[in-house]
Amino acid sequence: IIIVVNKWDAVEKDTYTTQAYTEEIRRRLDFIPWAPVLFISALTRRRVDKVLPEAFKVLEARRRRVNTSQLNELVQDIVVMHNPPTHRGKKLKIYYASQPGIEPPHFVFFVNDAEGVHFSYKRFIENQIRQRFDLEGTPIELTFRSHSEK
């Protein structure tokens, strides 16, 4: 997804206009914070040439496959950055992760208790994956599966 704002030539602008509009778009479309925003003018053709390259970039992200070892390095970094939460007195353990699918990228995390993964921790993991592997513009799926330690 790319959010394209047309008629940008009709807007009176100052130093903060783009920032203010972007914040308002993010507020209204808070369910897709990962979508890039482009401001264009079809009439004057201003920044129209940016739309197609951005679309190809998003398509590339949608098809991106992450190496399992890189993904598991990120899992280790995530655990160090932000300790996993506890659930019913039991600390969440993330054993490993893999990416079984693309379009959109799908990541599976094998944990000791899938019910113990709080939505805020899921969001933190999603944000770290997006940042590390440049997945702007595409939804990603996260699945958490209970898996006993052997």
Legacy VTK file of the C-alpha trace (Angstrom):
# vtk DataFile Version 3.0
C-alpha trace
ASCII
DATASET POLYDATA
POINTS 150 float
0.000 0.000 0.000
1.150 3.479 -0.856
-0.830 6.492 0.280
-0.778 9.022 -2.553
-2.055 12.516 -1.802
-2.964 14.306 -5.035
-3.746 17.988 -5.657
-0.725 19.015 -3.593
-0.383 22.048 -5.861
-3.717 23.372 -4.506
-2.542 23.417 -0.886
-0.983 26.517 0.609
2.249 25.353 2.151
4.716 26.474 4.781
7.599 24.721 6.508
5.310 22.406 8.501
2.532 21.635 6.002
3.841 18.266 4.832
4.507 17.176 8.404
1.044 18.294 9.557
-0.705 16.486 6.681
1.368 13.353 7.252
0.450 13.336 10.951
-3.249 13.733 10.085
-3.048 10.904 7.530
-1.288 8.683 10.068
-3.955 9.502 12.657
-6.833 8.700 10.306
-5.173 5.635 8.805
-3.646 4.337 12.030
-4.282 0.727 10.939
-1.596 1.032 8.224
1.282 2.908 9.874
3.723 1.050 7.635
2.411 2.567 4.371
4.600 5.242 2.760
2.985 8.618 2.012
3.648 10.517 -1.223
2.416 14.020 -1.985
1.935 14.623 -5.704
0.252 16.919 -8.193
-1.073 15.245 -11.318
-1.843 18.662 -12.791
1.726 19.978 -12.527
3.241 16.452 -12.684
5.150 17.234 -9.480
6.532 14.033 -7.884
4.339 11.848 -10.126
7.550 10.146 -11.244
8.032 8.902 -7.638
4.856 6.778 -7.575
5.939 3.888 -9.809
9.412 3.434 -8.236
7.756 3.438 -4.801
5.254 0.828 -6.009
8.105 -1.406 -7.206
9.885 -0.930 -3.879
6.726 -2.028 -2.030
6.311 -5.022 -4.372
9.922 -6.015 -3.676
9.266 -5.781 0.077
6.125 -7.901 -0.326
8.194 -10.618 -2.025
11.178 -10.367 0.329
12.453 -13.586 1.836
14.524 -13.256 4.983
17.332 -15.697 5.638
16.491 -17.881 8.682
19.811 -17.144 10.383
19.276 -13.374 9.970
15.757 -13.709 11.343
16.994 -15.637 14.371
19.744 -13.071 14.962
16.990 -10.489 15.111
15.051 -12.667 17.576
18.097 -12.713 19.862
18.438 -8.932 19.543
14.740 -8.469 20.307
14.997 -10.521 23.493
18.013 -8.471 24.606
16.353 -5.125 23.750
13.055 -5.914 25.414
12.653 -8.868 27.744
9.713 -11.084 26.801
6.679 -10.683 29.060
5.471 -13.194 31.606
2.112 -14.899 31.353
0.556 -16.647 34.346
3.870 -16.424 36.157
5.755 -18.050 33.301
8.340 -16.121 31.246
7.848 -16.226 27.497
10.663 -17.952 25.624
11.182 -17.538 21.892
13.048 -20.608 20.637
13.408 -19.722 16.965
11.611 -18.209 13.982
11.227 -18.950 10.292
9.572 -17.418 7.261
7.354 -19.979 5.525
5.777 -17.586 3.039
5.870 -14.380 1.076
3.260 -12.103 -0.504
2.789 -10.951 2.193
5.824 -11.949 4.269
4.771 -14.461 6.929
6.899 -15.162 9.985
6.367 -18.014 12.450
7.768 -17.821 15.967
8.095 -20.973 18.020
7.585 -20.124 21.686
6.944 -21.953 24.946
3.428 -20.472 25.305
1.700 -18.876 22.305
-1.044 -17.465 24.532
1.609 -15.624 26.525
2.573 -13.300 23.681
0.992 -9.947 24.511
-0.268 -7.824 21.587
2.166 -5.030 22.493
5.098 -7.465 22.290
3.810 -8.709 18.920
3.699 -5.110 17.703
7.250 -4.540 19.004
8.459 -7.635 17.123
6.641 -6.529 13.958
8.226 -3.081 14.126
11.695 -4.577 14.590
11.202 -6.917 11.611
9.970 -4.046 9.442
12.912 -1.863 10.415
15.626 -4.515 10.050
14.403 -5.975 6.752
12.907 -2.853 5.117
9.316 -4.052 4.785
7.690 -0.652 4.314
4.426 -0.671 2.393
3.506 -4.306 2.874
1.499 -6.031 5.563
3.292 -8.826 7.362
1.851 -11.799 9.177
3.176 -13.026 12.508
2.192 -16.417 13.873
3.186 -17.675 17.315
3.162 -21.428 17.895
3.642 -23.233 21.153
6.605 -25.538 20.985
8.101 -27.434 23.872
11.822 -27.185 24.556
13.624 -30.457 23.972
LINES 1 151
150 0 1 2 3 4 5 6 7 8 9 10 11 12 13 14 15 16 17 18 19 20 21 22 23 24 25 26 27 28 29 30 31 32 33 34 35 36 37 38 39 40 41 42 43 44 45 46 47 48 49 50 51 52 53 54 55 56 57 58 59 60 61 62 63 64 65 66 67 68 69 70 71 72 73 74 75 76 77 78 79 80 81 82 83 84 85 86 87 88 89 90 91 92 93 94 95 96 97 98 99 100 101 102 103 104 105 106 107 108 109 110 111 112 113 114 115 116 117 118 119 120 121 122 123 124 125 126 127 128 129 130 131 132 133 134 135 136 137 138 139 140 141 142 143 144 145 146 147 148 149
